[in-house]
Amino acid sequence: MPPSRARARLAPALSRLSLHLRRWHGACAFPRVAGSPHGLEVPLRSRFLASPLSPRLTLHARAMRSSPTPSERILWLHLRNSALGVRFRRQVPLDRFIVDFFAPSRSLAIEVDGASHPAHSAYDTARDARLASLGVRTLRFKAWVVERDIHSVLRAIRGAL
């Protein structure tokens, strides 16, 4: 088959692939490296975000965004719209975890912990260590503290920013 005919047969599939890559990776689907026509070294996605190859984690984060706990809802009312001068995102997949709130510009994760038992705190410690190895600082607040004393929580967050 001549190359022009093969290219014509592949064109619809390539345009769908290009559309998919633009959605996931921005305007350009290929890595930007020094010396390229793009002129900048910019990663395709943030090094913290889960890859597009983990759809279960992304879907779970989306489901968690649609049904926040009462304490998460209270804290989000005070963090949304860059109220503290920093943009926060809710229920963000980082590595193989989902954090409650994340400020990408400051590499700061905020977790609101409900009633937990000792076995869960060991998991949280290991999770915080993994996130710290990625350069993400983690602040943890108990749910009852967020519900009863939001101003002290906001002061602690401002101090960490």
C-alpha positions, -999 to +999 in steps of 0.1 A: +000+000+000+015+034-009+024+056+021-001+083+012-030+058+013-018+043+046-015+078+061-051+085+049-064+054+066-046+063+099-057+099+099-089+095+119-072+074+145-043+098+148-067+128+152-085+110+181-052+102+197-041+138+193-073+150+209-069+126+238-033+137+243-043+174+242-069+168+269-045+151+292-012+169+285-021+204+273-016+219+239+014+198+230+013+160+234+051+155+234+077+164+260+092+198+258+129+196+259+157+222+255+165+229+219+130+220+208+108+244+189+089+250+222+121+264+238+112+256+274+117+226+296+083+220+311+070+186+323+038+173+307+021+170+341+029+179+376+053+154+392+028+150+420-003+141+401-013+106+394-006+094+358-035+090+334-028+052+338-045+051+372-082+056+364-095+039+395-078+064+417-090+093+396-126+080+397-124+075+434-112+110+440-140+123+418-165+104+438-150+117+471-153+153+458-190+149+453-196+137+488-174+155+513-176+150+550-191+179+571-156+189+583-142+188+548-171+210+536-164+236+563-127+237+555-133+239+518-156+270+523-125+288+538-099+275+513-118+278+480-113+307+455-078+313+468-091+328+500-057+324+517-039+337+487-030+302+474-051+280+452-062+247+468-076+217+451-099+191+467-094+153+468-063+152+447-046+120+436-009+122+446+013+093+438-009+064+450-029+083+476-057+108+476-052+139+498-081+160+510-067+194+500-036+202+480-018+235+472+004+227+442+023+260+443+034+253+479+035+215+478+013+215+508-013+187+515-040+191+542-057+161+557-088+161+578-088+130+600-120+115+613-122+091+642-092+069+638-077+039+655-039+031+662-036+009+631-048+037+609-022+061+624+006+038+613-008+039+578-010+077+580+027+079+592+039+058+562+017+078+538+032+111+552+067+097+548+060+088+512+046+122+504+075+139+522+099+119+499+081+136+470+086+170+486+050+174+498+044+187+533+014+174+551-008+191+577-033+169+597-063+182+616-089+162+635-124+166+621-138+179+654-111+206+656-121+218+621-158+218+631-154+236+664-123+259+659-119+266+622-099+299+630-071+280+647-069+256+618-067+285+593-040+301+614-020+269+612-025+267+575-014+303+570+017+296+591+026+266+569+022+286+537 
